Every structure is written in structure tokens, then in C-alpha cells.
Amino acid sequence: MTQKRREFSPECRGEAVTMVIVESRPIAEVAREIQVNEGTLDTWVSRY
């Protein structure tokens, strides 16, 4: 059984990065809130 990969729009990614950078929230906390892997969110933040 295969799972379909979720895709996140650039706007969604931007909002998540903003929560981490501007609001100074931990990556782990934001990742749990938006239900995405911490490593994925860390990549988005690094690319920003």
C-alpha cells in the first residue's frame, strides 16, 4: 500500500518559516502544529 505525498504551497511554506523566524518559535513546535516532519521544516527554514 502506497501513500500519496503531501504537497505544500509556497504560501504554506512561507507561513511556517515565518512562524519559526519572526515569531522565534522552535521548529519542533511548529512542525507538530502543522503536522510536518521536523527535518522538512528545517529544510524550508534553511532554504529561506
VMD Tcl script that draws the C-alpha trace (Angstrom):
set ca {
  {0.00 0.00 0.00}
  {1.47 3.32 -1.02}
  {0.89 6.73 0.48}
  {0.48 9.85 -1.59}
  {3.00 12.58 -0.81}
  {1.51 15.74 0.56}
  {2.42 18.90 -1.26}
  {2.65 22.27 0.41}
  {2.13 25.51 -1.46}
  {4.81 28.19 -1.35}
  {2.43 30.29 0.76}
  {2.06 27.50 3.32}
  {5.82 27.00 3.49}
  {6.32 30.75 3.88}
  {3.88 30.93 6.77}
  {5.66 28.07 8.54}
  {9.07 29.71 8.03}
  {7.65 33.00 9.34}
  {6.42 31.26 12.50}
  {9.94 29.98 13.13}
  {11.96 33.07 12.20}
  {9.77 36.08 13.01}
  {7.92 34.64 15.99}
  {11.05 32.83 17.28}
  {9.17 29.58 17.78}
  {11.00 26.24 17.92}
  {11.00 24.19 14.72}
  {9.72 21.14 16.63}
  {6.70 23.05 17.95}
  {5.72 24.50 14.58}
  {6.27 21.14 12.86}
  {3.89 19.41 15.28}
  {1.32 22.17 14.83}
  {1.25 21.96 11.03}
  {1.81 18.18 11.03}
  {5.02 18.09 9.03}
  {8.32 16.35 9.76}
  {10.84 18.47 11.69}
  {13.51 17.76 9.09}
  {11.26 19.04 6.33}
  {10.55 22.27 8.15}
  {14.24 22.66 8.97}
  {15.00 22.40 5.24}
  {12.42 25.07 4.43}
  {13.92 27.40 7.04}
  {17.47 26.74 5.80}
  {16.48 27.49 2.21}
  {14.87 30.73 3.30}
}
mol new
graphics top color blue
foreach p $ca { graphics top sphere $p radius 0.5 }
foreach p [lrange $ca 0 end-1] q [lrange $ca 1 end] { graphics top cylinder $p $q radius 0.2 }
display resetview
